[in-house]
Every structure is written in C-alpha cells, then in structure tokens.
C-alpha cells in the first residue's frame, strides 16, 4: 500500500465516522423535537401520533372532571377558529380554568382526541406564549385589555 492510498483510506474512515456521529446526533434531536401547534394546525402536523405542544384557550363550558376516584379530565382547547377535544389523566395546575390560556403536551389519537401527558397554564394575567398569541391574532380572537402587544419571554429568544 502506497503512502497516498493509506492517507486516502484514513481520511475515508474518518469521514465515515464523522458522518455516522452526525447522523446519530441528528436522530437524537429529531426524537426530542416537540413542535407547537394551534387547534387549527393540529390536523396537518400531528396526525401521525407525534408528540406536540397544543396551545390555546380552554373553551368555556367544556371542562368535565372525572369522579372522585379518577383524576381524568376532558376539555376543549380553542384558538377561536377551531377547537380540539383533550383528555388528561392527572392533576391540573391551580391556574387551570375555562377561558385560560394553556399549553398541553401530548399526541393526537386516531379518533381526533388529543391525549395530553402534561398541561401547563400561563403564570400570570399578562403573559401568553408567543405562539398562542400569534394563533389567536391570526384567528381574530386576540383581545388584549390595554391594546398593547402581548409580553414575550425574552429568555426564549422571542
């Protein structure tokens, strides 16, 4: 084996190892990537059972709590244009109520119901996630009290 062919073999093996490492890293990122969707967009992006974050407002009159032995709750999340039925088995946050802005982490089931594994409520009266505010503005349902744009969490790059 000549010196040139040895060098070429070493470069090829290093390139193969680097490609394999990059492929593994990208696969790990893809598995941990969670998209944010609104009720209007969920049918387009989450139909394959992929885990997503569904954000919007809890539809008034839609909350049904389970019996005393079960922590199951069902409700609907709306962005004003469309709504999605959600089921959640667990303890809801203290700020959860009808008309409240929330984000639910979970997956869309084949029957069209969103099965949430986690439910997060906004933490004060003025903050709303940027994505939820944009979805509500797009549907024409955004009605801020002061007329000012919603505050955005600067730490998230918004």
FIKOL-773100 format. One record per atom (N, C-alpha, C): residue number from 0; atom name; x, y, z. Coordinates in nm, 4 decimals, always signed. Layout:
N
<NUM, 'CA', <X, Y, Z>>
...
//
This chain:
158
<0, 'N', <+0.0848, -0.1163, +0.0000>>
<0, 'CA', <+0.0000, +0.0000, +0.0000>>
<0, 'C', <+0.0902, +0.1237, +0.0000>>
<1, 'N', <+0.0594, +0.2126, -0.0919>>
<1, 'CA', <+0.1417, +0.3333, -0.1005>>
<1, 'C', <+0.0985, +0.4348, +0.0047>>
<2, 'N', <+0.1830, +0.5308, +0.0220>>
<2, 'CA', <+0.1573, +0.6328, +0.1216>>
<2, 'C', <+0.0297, +0.7118, +0.0894>>
<3, 'N', <+0.0082, +0.7410, -0.0380>>
<3, 'CA', <-0.1092, +0.8160, -0.0821>>
<3, 'C', <-0.2377, +0.7370, -0.0564>>
<4, 'N', <-0.2373, +0.6088, -0.0841>>
<4, 'CA', <-0.3582, +0.5276, -0.0635>>
<4, 'C', <-0.3862, +0.5076, +0.0856>>
<5, 'N', <-0.2813, +0.5009, +0.1680>>
<5, 'CA', <-0.3003, +0.4902, +0.3129>>
<5, 'C', <-0.3672, +0.6165, +0.3671>>
<6, 'N', <-0.3186, +0.7314, +0.3228>>
<6, 'CA', <-0.3768, +0.8583, +0.3648>>
<6, 'C', <-0.5231, +0.8685, +0.3206>>
<7, 'N', <-0.5505, +0.8278, +0.1988>>
<7, 'CA', <-0.6865, +0.8315, +0.1466>>
<7, 'C', <-0.7779, +0.7381, +0.2269>>
<8, 'N', <-0.7287, +0.6219, +0.2675>>
<8, 'CA', <-0.8063, +0.5282, +0.3485>>
<8, 'C', <-0.8357, +0.5872, +0.4859>>
<9, 'N', <-0.7357, +0.6510, +0.5466>>
<9, 'CA', <-0.7548, +0.7121, +0.6786>>
<9, 'C', <-0.8568, +0.8256, +0.6701>>
<10, 'N', <-0.8471, +0.9102, +0.5675>>
<10, 'CA', <-0.9420, +1.0201, +0.5501>>
<10, 'C', <-1.0825, +0.9652, +0.5268>>
<11, 'N', <-1.0962, +0.8592, +0.4484>>
<11, 'CA', <-1.2270, +0.7995, +0.4213>>
<11, 'C', <-1.2882, +0.7407, +0.5489>>
<12, 'N', <-1.2080, +0.6723, +0.6309>>
<12, 'CA', <-1.2570, +0.6149, +0.7557>>
<12, 'C', <-1.2982, +0.7253, +0.8525>>
<13, 'N', <-1.2175, +0.8317, +0.8625>>
<13, 'CA', <-1.2535, +0.9448, +0.9491>>
<13, 'C', <-1.3821, +1.0111, +0.9012>>
<14, 'N', <-1.3960, +1.0277, +0.7719>>
<14, 'CA', <-1.5186, +1.0863, +0.7167>>
<14, 'C', <-1.6408, +0.9997, +0.7449>>
<15, 'N', <-1.6253, +0.8694, +0.7344>>
<15, 'CA', <-1.7342, +0.7769, +0.7641>>
<15, 'C', <-1.7746, +0.7845, +0.9114>>
<16, 'N', <-1.6745, +0.7884, +0.9996>>
<16, 'CA', <-1.7031, +0.8007, +1.1439>>
<16, 'C', <-1.7719, +0.9329, +1.1749>>
<17, 'N', <-1.7259, +1.0412, +1.1148>>
<17, 'CA', <-1.7861, +1.1724, +1.1367>>
<17, 'C', <-1.9300, +1.1756, +1.0858>>
<18, 'N', <-1.9541, +1.1159, +0.9713>>
<18, 'CA', <-2.0905, +1.1093, +0.9167>>
<18, 'C', <-2.1819, +1.0285, +1.0071>>
<19, 'N', <-2.1339, +0.9168, +1.0590>>
<19, 'CA', <-2.2143, +0.8338, +1.1492>>
<19, 'C', <-2.2464, +0.9104, +1.2773>>
<20, 'N', <-2.1485, +0.9819, +1.3331>>
<20, 'CA', <-2.1718, +1.0596, +1.4547>>
<20, 'C', <-2.2737, +1.1704, +1.4292>>
<21, 'N', <-2.2632, +1.2394, +1.3167>>
<21, 'CA', <-2.3586, +1.3453, +1.2833>>
<21, 'C', <-2.4983, +1.2878, +1.2649>>
<22, 'N', <-2.5076, +1.1726, +1.2014>>
<22, 'CA', <-2.6376, +1.1070, +1.1839>>
<22, 'C', <-2.7016, +1.0708, +1.3168>>
<23, 'N', <-2.6219, +1.0192, +1.4104>>
<23, 'CA', <-2.6748, +0.9839, +1.5423>>
<23, 'C', <-2.7224, +1.1077, +1.6189>>
<24, 'N', <-2.6463, +1.2164, +1.6101>>
<24, 'CA', <-2.6847, +1.3401, +1.6786>>
<24, 'C', <-2.8143, +1.3950, +1.6200>>
<25, 'N', <-2.8269, +1.3972, +1.4876>>
<25, 'CA', <-2.9488, +1.4478, +1.4243>>
<25, 'C', <-3.0692, +1.3597, +1.4564>>
<26, 'N', <-3.0502, +1.2304, +1.4641>>
<26, 'CA', <-3.1585, +1.1401, +1.5021>>
<26, 'C', <-3.2033, +1.1671, +1.6451>>
<27, 'N', <-3.1093, +1.1900, +1.7360>>
<27, 'CA', <-3.1442, +1.2210, +1.8750>>
<27, 'C', <-3.2196, +1.3532, +1.8836>>
<28, 'N', <-3.1786, +1.4541, +1.8076>>
<28, 'CA', <-3.2501, +1.5817, +1.8059>>
<28, 'C', <-3.3922, +1.5630, +1.7547>>
<29, 'N', <-3.4084, +1.4848, +1.6496>>
<29, 'CA', <-3.5396, +1.4635, +1.5907>>
<29, 'C', <-3.6342, +1.3956, +1.6898>>
<30, 'N', <-3.5841, +1.3021, +1.7688>>
<30, 'CA', <-3.6668, +1.2326, +1.8673>>
<30, 'C', <-3.7103, +1.3252, +1.9804>>
<31, 'N', <-3.6297, +1.4257, +2.0130>>
<31, 'CA', <-3.6600, +1.5165, +2.1234>>
<31, 'C', <-3.7255, +1.6464, +2.0783>>
<32, 'N', <-3.7443, +1.6643, +1.9499>>
<32, 'CA', <-3.8022, +1.7861, +1.8965>>
<32, 'C', <-3.9539, +1.7824, +1.9152>>
<33, 'N', <-4.0092, +1.8847, +1.9801>>
<33, 'CA', <-4.1526, +1.8921, +2.0037>>
<33, 'C', <-4.2028, +2.0207, +1.9408>>
<34, 'N', <-4.2933, +2.0092, +1.8446>>
<34, 'CA', <-4.3475, +2.1252, +1.7755>>
<34, 'C', <-4.4642, +2.1858, +1.8522>>
<35, 'N', <-4.4851, +2.3164, +1.8342>>
<35, 'CA', <-4.6004, +2.3850, +1.8906>>
<35, 'C', <-4.7027, +2.4007, +1.7800>>
<36, 'N', <-4.8283, +2.3635, +1.8082>>
<36, 'CA', <-4.9349, +2.3773, +1.7094>>
<36, 'C', <-5.0568, +2.4402, +1.7751>>
<37, 'N', <-5.1389, +2.5014, +1.6935>>
<37, 'CA', <-5.2667, +2.5545, +1.7399>>
<37, 'C', <-5.3759, +2.4555, +1.6991>>
<38, 'N', <-5.4953, +2.4666, +1.7534>>
<38, 'CA', <-5.6027, +2.3756, +1.7137>>
<38, 'C', <-5.6323, +2.3776, +1.5636>>
<39, 'N', <-5.6106, +2.4895, +1.4971>>
<39, 'CA', <-5.6333, +2.4960, +1.3526>>
<39, 'C', <-5.5289, +2.4181, +1.2742>>
<40, 'N', <-5.4084, +2.4053, +1.3292>>
<40, 'CA', <-5.2982, +2.3416, +1.2568>>
<40, 'C', <-5.2725, +2.1974, +1.2973>>
<41, 'N', <-5.3393, +2.1457, +1.3993>>
<41, 'CA', <-5.3021, +2.0152, +1.4533>>
<41, 'C', <-5.3251, +1.9014, +1.3545>>
<42, 'N', <-5.4276, +1.9098, +1.2728>>
<42, 'CA', <-5.4543, +1.8028, +1.1764>>
<42, 'C', <-5.3450, +1.7895, +1.0715>>
<43, 'N', <-5.2778, +1.8991, +1.0398>>
<43, 'CA', <-5.1729, +1.8991, +0.9375>>
<43, 'C', <-5.0411, +1.8425, +0.9896>>
<44, 'N', <-5.0106, +1.8673, +1.1185>>
<44, 'CA', <-4.8766, +1.8359, +1.1677>>
<44, 'C', <-4.8694, +1.7198, +1.2655>>
<45, 'N', <-4.9788, +1.6848, +1.3309>>
<45, 'CA', <-4.9694, +1.5862, +1.4386>>
<45, 'C', <-5.0515, +1.4606, +1.4122>>
<46, 'N', <-5.0863, +1.4337, +1.2887>>
<46, 'CA', <-5.1710, +1.3200, +1.2587>>
<46, 'C', <-5.1056, +1.1847, +1.2764>>
<47, 'N', <-4.9746, +1.1793, +1.2857>>
<47, 'CA', <-4.9051, +1.0507, +1.2933>>
<47, 'C', <-4.8758, +1.0056, +1.4357>>
<48, 'N', <-4.9380, +1.0661, +1.5352>>
<48, 'CA', <-4.9131, +1.0280, +1.6749>>
<48, 'C', <-4.7878, +1.0900, +1.7333>>
<49, 'N', <-4.7287, +1.1843, +1.6653>>
<49, 'CA', <-4.6086, +1.2524, +1.7123>>
<49, 'C', <-4.6429, +1.3429, +1.8306>>
<50, 'N', <-4.5540, +1.3521, +1.9263>>
<50, 'CA', <-4.5742, +1.4377, +2.0426>>
<50, 'C', <-4.5594, +1.5840, +2.0020>>
<51, 'N', <-4.6595, +1.6644, +2.0384>>
<51, 'CA', <-4.6590, +1.8074, +2.0084>>
<51, 'C', <-4.7094, +1.8839, +2.1294>>
<52, 'N', <-4.6893, +2.0153, +2.1261>>
<52, 'CA', <-4.7471, +2.1050, +2.2261>>
<52, 'C', <-4.8659, +2.1744, +2.1612>>
<53, 'N', <-4.9834, +2.1566, +2.2183>>
<53, 'CA', <-5.1061, +2.2179, +2.1669>>
<53, 'C', <-5.1405, +2.3358, +2.2560>>
<54, 'N', <-5.1527, +2.4542, +2.1978>>
<54, 'CA', <-5.1793, +2.5731, +2.2771>>
<54, 'C', <-5.3039, +2.6450, +2.2336>>
<55, 'N', <-5.3689, +2.7080, +2.3287>>
<55, 'CA', <-5.4889, +2.7857, +2.3011>>
<55, 'C', <-5.5600, +2.8175, +2.4308>>
<56, 'N', <-5.6884, +2.8481, +2.4194>>
<56, 'CA', <-5.7703, +2.8808, +2.5350>>
<56, 'C', <-5.8622, +2.7639, +2.5673>>
<57, 'N', <-5.8863, +2.7409, +2.6961>>
<57, 'CA', <-5.9817, +2.6384, +2.7372>>
<57, 'C', <-6.1211, +2.6910, +2.7031>>
<58, 'N', <-6.1927, +2.6153, +2.6223>>
<58, 'CA', <-6.3246, +2.6575, +2.5767>>
<58, 'C', <-6.4228, +2.6613, +2.6946>>
<59, 'N', <-6.4924, +2.7736, +2.7133>>
<59, 'CA', <-6.5885, +2.7827, +2.8233>>
<59, 'C', <-6.6980, +2.6760, +2.8114>>
<60, 'N', <-6.7324, +2.6143, +2.9226>>
<60, 'CA', <-6.8370, +2.5128, +2.9267>>
<60, 'C', <-6.7946, +2.3749, +2.8809>>
<61, 'N', <-6.6660, +2.3550, +2.8547>>
<61, 'CA', <-6.6219, +2.2263, +2.8005>>
<61, 'C', <-6.5512, +2.1369, +2.9015>>
<62, 'N', <-6.5228, +2.1874, +3.0208>>
<62, 'CA', <-6.4460, +2.1096, +3.1183>>
<62, 'C', <-6.5364, +2.0079, +3.1868>>
<63, 'N', <-6.4961, +1.8790, +3.1798>>
<63, 'CA', <-6.5668, +1.7716, +3.2505>>
<63, 'C', <-6.4648, +1.6965, +3.3333>>
<64, 'N', <-6.4856, +1.6930, +3.4619>>
<64, 'CA', <-6.3926, +1.6246, +3.5514>>
<64, 'C', <-6.4434, +1.4853, +3.5806>>
<65, 'N', <-6.3492, +1.3933, +3.6049>>
<65, 'CA', <-6.3845, +1.2558, +3.6378>>
<65, 'C', <-6.4438, +1.2460, +3.7773>>
<66, 'N', <-6.4797, +1.1243, +3.8164>>
<66, 'CA', <-6.5356, +1.1045, +3.9502>>
<66, 'C', <-6.4263, +1.1172, +4.0561>>
<67, 'N', <-6.4616, +1.0966, +4.1820>>
<67, 'CA', <-6.3673, +1.1166, +4.2924>>
<67, 'C', <-6.2513, +1.0180, +4.2907>>
<68, 'N', <-6.2681, +0.9025, +4.2276>>
<68, 'CA', <-6.1609, +0.8024, +4.2245>>
<68, 'C', <-6.0666, +0.8229, +4.1073>>
<69, 'N', <-6.1031, +0.9084, +4.0141>>
<69, 'CA', <-6.0225, +0.9280, +3.8940>>
<69, 'C', <-5.9820, +1.0743, +3.8810>>
<70, 'N', <-5.8617, +1.0963, +3.8318>>
<70, 'CA', <-5.8143, +1.2327, +3.8074>>
<70, 'C', <-5.8316, +1.2699, +3.6604>>
<71, 'N', <-5.9116, +1.1928, +3.5868>>
<71, 'CA', <-5.9309, +1.2175, +3.4446>>
<71, 'C', <-6.0149, +1.3426, +3.4226>>
<72, 'N', <-5.9723, +1.4244, +3.3279>>
<72, 'CA', <-6.0431, +1.5465, +3.2924>>
<72, 'C', <-6.0476, +1.5564, +3.1410>>
<73, 'N', <-6.1598, +1.6013, +3.0895>>
<73, 'CA', <-6.1666, +1.6280, +2.9460>>
<73, 'C', <-6.2135, +1.7718, +2.9265>>
<74, 'N', <-6.1628, +1.8344, +2.8230>>
<74, 'CA', <-6.1969, +1.9732, +2.7921>>
<74, 'C', <-6.1634, +1.9978, +2.6469>>
<75, 'N', <-6.1932, +2.1158, +2.5986>>
<75, 'CA', <-6.1613, +2.1520, +2.4607>>
<75, 'C', <-6.0690, +2.2734, +2.4611>>
<76, 'N', <-5.9700, +2.2711, +2.3719>>
<76, 'CA', <-5.8802, +2.3853, +2.3522>>
<76, 'C', <-5.9189, +2.4497, +2.2206>>
<77, 'N', <-5.9315, +2.5819, +2.2216>>
<77, 'CA', <-5.9712, +2.6540, +2.1013>>
<77, 'C', <-5.8749, +2.7678, +2.0713>>
<78, 'N', <-5.8666, +2.8018, +1.9436>>
<78, 'CA', <-5.7943, +2.9226, +1.9040>>
<78, 'C', <-5.8918, +3.0234, +1.8451>>
<79, 'N', <-6.0201, +2.9983, +1.8638>>
<79, 'CA', <-6.1239, +3.0864, +1.8125>>
<79, 'C', <-6.1830, +3.0363, +1.6826>>
<80, 'N', <-6.0996, +2.9773, +1.5973>>
<80, 'CA', <-6.1475, +2.9259, +1.4696>>
<80, 'C', <-6.1847, +2.7782, +1.4805>>
<81, 'N', <-6.1014, +2.7005, +1.5457>>
<81, 'CA', <-6.1240, +2.5569, +1.5628>>
<81, 'C', <-6.0993, +2.5183, +1.7073>>
<82, 'N', <-6.1515, +2.4016, +1.7450>>
<82, 'CA', <-6.1243, +2.3512, +1.8795>>
<82, 'C', <-6.0939, +2.2028, +1.8713>>
<83, 'N', <-6.0204, +2.1546, +1.9706>>
<83, 'CA', <-5.9769, +2.0152, +1.9756>>
<83, 'C', <-6.0153, +1.9577, +2.1116>>
<84, 'N', <-6.0815, +1.8400, +2.1139>>
<84, 'CA', <-6.1091, +1.7763, +2.2428>>
<84, 'C', <-5.9805, +1.7210, +2.3032>>
<85, 'N', <-5.9630, +1.7418, +2.4337>>
<85, 'CA', <-5.8415, +1.6994, +2.5035>>
<85, 'C', <-5.8823, +1.6135, +2.6223>>
<86, 'N', <-5.8098, +1.5039, +2.6440>>
<86, 'CA', <-5.8260, +1.4255, +2.7659>>
<86, 'C', <-5.6936, +1.4269, +2.8400>>
<87, 'N', <-5.7035, +1.4376, +2.9717>>
<87, 'CA', <-5.5842, +1.4430, +3.0555>>
<87, 'C', <-5.6127, +1.3657, +3.1828>>
<88, 'N', <-5.5223, +1.2771, +3.2182>>
<88, 'CA', <-5.5359, +1.1986, +3.3399>>
<88, 'C', <-5.4260, +1.2416, +3.4353>>
<89, 'N', <-5.4589, +1.3295, +3.5263>>
<89, 'CA', <-5.3610, +1.3801, +3.6214>>
<89, 'C', <-5.4155, +1.5017, +3.6923>>
<90, 'N', <-5.3312, +1.5609, +3.7732>>
<90, 'CA', <-5.3700, +1.6784, +3.8497>>
<90, 'C', <-5.3429, +1.8024, +3.7651>>
<91, 'N', <-5.4441, +1.8835, +3.7473>>
<91, 'CA', <-5.4314, +2.0054, +3.6669>>
<91, 'C', <-5.3665, +2.1163, +3.7483>>
<92, 'N', <-5.2990, +2.2110, +3.6818>>
<92, 'CA', <-5.2390, +2.3241, +3.7534>>
<92, 'C', <-5.3464, +2.4082, +3.8227>>
<93, 'N', <-5.3074, +2.4788, +3.9279>>
<93, 'CA', <-5.4008, +2.5634, +4.0024>>
<93, 'C', <-5.4614, +2.6729, +3.9140>>
<94, 'N', <-5.3883, +2.7214, +3.8162>>
<94, 'CA', <-5.4367, +2.8293, +3.7300>>
<94, 'C', <-5.5284, +2.7804, +3.6189>>
<95, 'N', <-5.5509, +2.6504, +3.6079>>
<95, 'CA', <-5.6360, +2.5956, +3.5020>>
<95, 'C', <-5.7812, +2.6332, +3.5280>>
<96, 'N', <-5.8458, +2.6947, +3.4281>>
<96, 'CA', <-5.9881, +2.7267, +3.4349>>
<96, 'C', <-6.0373, +2.7567, +3.2941>>
<97, 'N', <-6.1673, +2.7665, +3.2784>>
<97, 'CA', <-6.2257, +2.7975, +3.1477>>
<97, 'C', <-6.1839, +2.9374, +3.1040>>
<98, 'N', <-6.1524, +2.9521, +2.9761>>
<98, 'CA', <-6.1077, +3.0793, +2.9230>>
<98, 'C', <-5.9601, +3.1064, +2.9447>>
<99, 'N', <-5.8909, +3.0168, +3.0135>>
<99, 'CA', <-5.7494, +3.0318, +3.0471>>
<99, 'C', <-5.6617, +2.9866, +2.9292>>
<100, 'N', <-5.5526, +3.0564, +2.9049>>
<100, 'CA', <-5.4558, +3.0148, +2.8059>>
<100, 'C', <-5.3709, +2.9018, +2.8609>>
<101, 'N', <-5.3626, +2.7896, +2.7879>>
<101, 'CA', <-5.2828, +2.6756, +2.8327>>
<101, 'C', <-5.2034, +2.6172, +2.7175>>
<102, 'N', <-5.1066, +2.5335, +2.7540>>
<102, 'CA', <-5.0307, +2.4539, +2.6587>>
<102, 'C', <-5.0349, +2.3107, +2.7097>>
<103, 'N', <-5.0760, +2.2175, +2.6223>>
<103, 'CA', <-5.0840, +2.0766, +2.6587>>
<103, 'C', <-4.9831, +1.9990, +2.5748>>
<104, 'N', <-4.9059, +1.9143, +2.6409>>
<104, 'CA', <-4.8082, +1.8300, +2.5724>>
<104, 'C', <-4.8693, +1.6927, +2.5565>>
<105, 'N', <-4.8680, +1.6392, +2.4353>>
<105, 'CA', <-4.9265, +1.5073, +2.4128>>
<105, 'C', <-4.9311, +1.4734, +2.2655>>
<106, 'N', <-5.0232, +1.3827, +2.2297>>
<106, 'CA', <-5.0331, +1.3360, +2.0915>>
<106, 'C', <-5.1791, +1.3239, +2.0503>>
<107, 'N', <-5.2031, +1.3403, +1.9223>>
<107, 'CA', <-5.3369, +1.3281, +1.8660>>
<107, 'C', <-5.3662, +1.1814, +1.8411>>
<108, 'N', <-5.4758, +1.1324, +1.8972>>
<108, 'CA', <-5.5157, +0.9936, +1.8772>>
<108, 'C', <-5.5898, +0.9801, +1.7451>>
<109, 'N', <-5.6023, +0.8567, +1.6931>>
<109, 'CA', <-5.6728, +0.8371, +1.5653>>
<109, 'C', <-5.8184, +0.8844, +1.5666>>
<110, 'N', <-5.8833, +0.8866, +1.6837>>
<110, 'CA', <-6.0228, +0.9309, +1.6900>>
<110, 'C', <-6.0365, +1.0831, +1.6918>>
<111, 'N', <-5.9257, +1.1575, +1.6835>>
<111, 'CA', <-5.9287, +1.3035, +1.6790>>
<111, 'C', <-5.9184, +1.3698, +1.8151>>
<112, 'N', <-5.9061, +1.2912, +1.9213>>
<112, 'CA', <-5.8907, +1.3451, +2.0560>>
<112, 'C', <-5.7427, +1.3604, +2.0871>>
<113, 'N', <-5.7074, +1.4699, +2.1507>>
<113, 'CA', <-5.5692, +1.4942, +2.1909>>
<113, 'C', <-5.5494, +1.4359, +2.3295>>
<114, 'N', <-5.4584, +1.3406, +2.3441>>
<114, 'CA', <-5.4280, +1.2799, +2.4740>>
<114, 'C', <-5.3090, +1.3537, +2.5334>>
<115, 'N', <-5.3352, +1.4332, +2.6373>>
<115, 'CA', <-5.2302, +1.5146, +2.6988>>
<115, 'C', <-5.1585, +1.4359, +2.8076>>
<116, 'N', <-5.0270, +1.4500, +2.8111>>
<116, 'CA', <-4.9477, +1.3907, +2.9181>>
<116, 'C', <-4.9061, +1.4962, +3.0198>>
<117, 'N', <-4.9180, +1.6230, +2.9800>>
<117, 'CA', <-4.8824, +1.7345, +3.0683>>
<117, 'C', <-4.9640, +1.8564, +3.0276>>
<118, 'N', <-5.0117, +1.9320, +3.1259>>
<118, 'CA', <-5.0877, +2.0538, +3.0992>>
<118, 'C', <-5.0231, +2.1683, +3.1761>>
<119, 'N', <-4.9923, +2.2762, +3.1052>>
<119, 'CA', <-4.9304, +2.3941, +3.1654>>
<119, 'C', <-5.0229, +2.5131, +3.1467>>
<120, 'N', <-5.0437, +2.5912, +3.2521>>
<120, 'CA', <-5.1257, +2.7120, +3.2444>>
<120, 'C', <-5.0337, +2.8330, +3.2500>>
<121, 'N', <-5.0776, +2.9428, +3.1876>>
<121, 'CA', <-4.9936, +3.0627, +3.1922>>
<121, 'C', <-4.9799, +3.1092, +3.3359>>
<122, 'N', <-4.8689, +3.1749, +3.3665>>
<122, 'CA', <-4.8364, +3.2018, +3.5059>>
<122, 'C', <-4.8865, +3.3346, +3.5611>>
<123, 'N', <-4.9319, +3.4259, +3.4796>>
<123, 'CA', <-4.9906, +3.5486, +3.5329>>
<123, 'C', <-5.0933, +3.6020, +3.4346>>
<124, 'N', <-5.1465, +3.7178, +3.4635>>
<124, 'CA', <-5.2559, +3.7702, +3.3835>>
<124, 'C', <-5.2112, +3.8355, +3.2529>>
<125, 'N', <-5.0835, +3.8675, +3.2390>>
<125, 'CA', <-5.0418, +3.9391, +3.1195>>
<125, 'C', <-4.9602, +3.8540, +3.0229>>
<126, 'N', <-4.8969, +3.7492, +3.0687>>
<126, 'CA', <-4.8091, +3.6703, +2.9819>>
<126, 'C', <-4.8888, +3.5685, +2.9028>>
<127, 'N', <-4.8535, +3.5537, +2.7753>>
<127, 'CA', <-4.9081, +3.4472, +2.6927>>
<127, 'C', <-4.7960, +3.4031, +2.6000>>
<128, 'N', <-4.7765, +3.2717, +2.5815>>
<128, 'CA', <-4.6711, +3.2273, +2.4907>>
<128, 'C', <-4.6873, +3.2916, +2.3528>>
<129, 'N', <-4.5772, +3.3237, +2.2924>>
<129, 'CA', <-4.5768, +3.3932, +2.1641>>
<129, 'C', <-4.6586, +3.3188, +2.0595>>
<130, 'N', <-4.6443, +3.1864, +2.0552>>
<130, 'CA', <-4.7138, +3.1061, +1.9556>>
<130, 'C', <-4.8646, +3.1112, +1.9755>>
<131, 'N', <-4.9095, +3.1065, +2.1019>>
<131, 'CA', <-5.0530, +3.1116, +2.1316>>
<131, 'C', <-5.1083, +3.2478, +2.0912>>
<132, 'N', <-5.0362, +3.3552, +2.1251>>
<132, 'CA', <-5.0803, +3.4901, +2.0902>>
<132, 'C', <-5.0912, +3.5065, +1.9391>>
<133, 'N', <-4.9936, +3.4535, +1.8651>>
<133, 'CA', <-4.9973, +3.4631, +1.7193>>
<133, 'C', <-5.1151, +3.3861, +1.6613>>
<134, 'N', <-5.1426, +3.2660, +1.7159>>
<134, 'CA', <-5.2556, +3.1862, +1.6678>>
<134, 'C', <-5.3877, +3.2579, +1.6951>>
<135, 'N', <-5.4000, +3.3207, +1.8129>>
<135, 'CA', <-5.5223, +3.3933, +1.8455>>
<135, 'C', <-5.5373, +3.5183, +1.7590>>
<136, 'N', <-5.4252, +3.5869, +1.7297>>
<136, 'CA', <-5.4317, +3.7039, +1.6423>>
<136, 'C', <-5.4736, +3.6636, +1.5019>>
<137, 'N', <-5.4186, +3.5515, +1.4531>>
<137, 'CA', <-5.4497, +3.5045, +1.3187>>
<137, 'C', <-5.5984, +3.4715, +1.3054>>
<138, 'N', <-5.6580, +3.4173, +1.4121>>
<138, 'CA', <-5.7995, +3.3814, +1.4068>>
<138, 'C', <-5.8910, +3.4986, +1.4404>>
<139, 'N', <-5.8333, +3.6125, +1.4808>>
<139, 'CA', <-5.9116, +3.7300, +1.5134>>
<139, 'C', <-5.9679, +3.7288, +1.6543>>
<140, 'N', <-5.9213, +3.6397, +1.7399>>
<140, 'CA', <-5.9740, +3.6274, +1.8757>>
<140, 'C', <-5.8899, +3.7006, +1.9798>>
<141, 'N', <-5.7774, +3.7593, +1.9423>>
<141, 'CA', <-5.6891, +3.8262, +2.0387>>
<141, 'C', <-5.7521, +3.9583, +2.0786>>
<142, 'N', <-5.7800, +3.9735, +2.2095>>
<142, 'CA', <-5.8394, +4.0968, +2.2609>>
<142, 'C', <-5.7655, +4.1386, +2.3868>>
<143, 'N', <-5.6481, +4.1976, +2.3730>>
<143, 'CA', <-5.5770, +4.2427, +2.4935>>
<143, 'C', <-5.6508, +4.3600, +2.5572>>
<144, 'N', <-5.6472, +4.3674, +2.6896>>
<144, 'CA', <-5.7173, +4.4735, +2.7621>>
<144, 'C', <-5.6583, +4.6104, +2.7318>>
<145, 'N', <-5.5262, +4.6198, +2.7242>>
<145, 'CA', <-5.4620, +4.7503, +2.7078>>
<145, 'C', <-5.4407, +4.7881, +2.5623>>
<146, 'N', <-5.4621, +4.6944, +2.4698>>
<146, 'CA', <-5.4366, +4.7210, +2.3295>>
<146, 'C', <-5.2914, +4.7022, +2.2914>>
<147, 'N', <-5.2052, +4.6766, +2.3902>>
<147, 'CA', <-5.0627, +4.6579, +2.3644>>
<147, 'C', <-5.0372, +4.5139, +2.3206>>
<148, 'N', <-4.9277, +4.4894, +2.2500>>
<148, 'CA', <-4.8952, +4.3517, +2.2125>>
<148, 'C', <-4.8631, +4.2699, +2.3376>>
<149, 'N', <-4.8773, +4.1367, +2.3293>>
<149, 'CA', <-4.8531, +4.0540, +2.4470>>
<149, 'C', <-4.7073, +4.0560, +2.4865>>
<150, 'N', <-4.6769, +4.0522, +2.6174>>
<150, 'CA', <-4.5385, +4.0433, +2.6602>>
<150, 'C', <-4.4784, +3.9116, +2.6137>>
<151, 'N', <-4.3520, +3.9140, +2.5792>>
<151, 'CA', <-4.2846, +3.7948, +2.5306>>
<151, 'C', <-4.1691, +3.7639, +2.6227>>
<152, 'N', <-4.1484, +3.6362, +2.6483>>
<152, 'CA', <-4.0396, +3.5927, +2.7334>>
<152, 'C', <-3.9083, +3.6113, +2.6581>>
<153, 'N', <-3.8283, +3.7105, +2.6942>>
<153, 'CA', <-3.7034, +3.7419, +2.6242>>
<153, 'C', <-3.6001, +3.6296, +2.6355>>
<154, 'N', <-3.6076, +3.5494, +2.7409>>
<154, 'CA', <-3.5105, +3.4410, +2.7593>>
<154, 'C', <-3.5290, +3.3333, +2.6541>>
<155, 'N', <-3.6484, +3.3249, +2.5939>>
<155, 'CA', <-3.6751, +3.2233, +2.4928>>
<155, 'C', <-3.6393, +3.2720, +2.3532>>
<156, 'N', <-3.5887, +3.3902, +2.3424>>
<156, 'CA', <-3.5469, +3.4412, +2.2124>>
<156, 'C', <-3.6596, +3.5065, +2.1363>>
<157, 'N', <-3.7714, +3.5381, +2.2018>>
<157, 'CA', <-3.8870, +3.5942, +2.1331>>
<157, 'C', <-3.8852, +3.7371, +2.1386>>
//
